[in-house]
């Protein structure tokens, strides 16, 4: 029984360390640099963010906002940008602490976990602030403007589903071929 328990704890500790490290090992610069996944022509976070901001500008142009609505739009946009930067700073702080802790002879998984939890809570608050700002803006729109926003969101959701489906097909092609009966016999 002791052997099973210690094996379980070793696997759990390793999983925790790897998940924290993998989730926060990439810095925003690495993701957004030229040739990186988020750089020009890339598919990472920075590239998706740039595409999202372009869509936001196009939507903004279609809405014909009055002065009060424009103030709410700008407030929501500023909140989103500030909170995104704060979340990037949180990820940087987490990575720095992880880098410091991983060089110790004995990993302090409790400290790593506590920091990870604290950052997750801060990020959750930031996401909620951003959502509240956008909901305040949305609730100030008339029905025609809400329809425009709804149509834009539905189109975005459809694109996201298409991407998920392509990824699912790609995964099945790569992993399905390995599990096919003929592939096992060739090994």
Buried (B, 14 or more C-beta within 10 A) or exposed (E): EEEEEEEEEEEEEEEBBEEBBEEBBBBBEEBBBEEBBBBEEBEBBBBEBEEEEEBBEEBBEEBEBEEEBEEBBEBBBEBBEBBBEBBEEBBBBBBEBBEEBBEEEEBEBEBBEEBBEEBEEBBEEBBEBBBEBBEEBBEBBEEEBBEBBEEBEEEEEEEEEEEEEEEEEEEEEEEEEEEEEEEEEEE
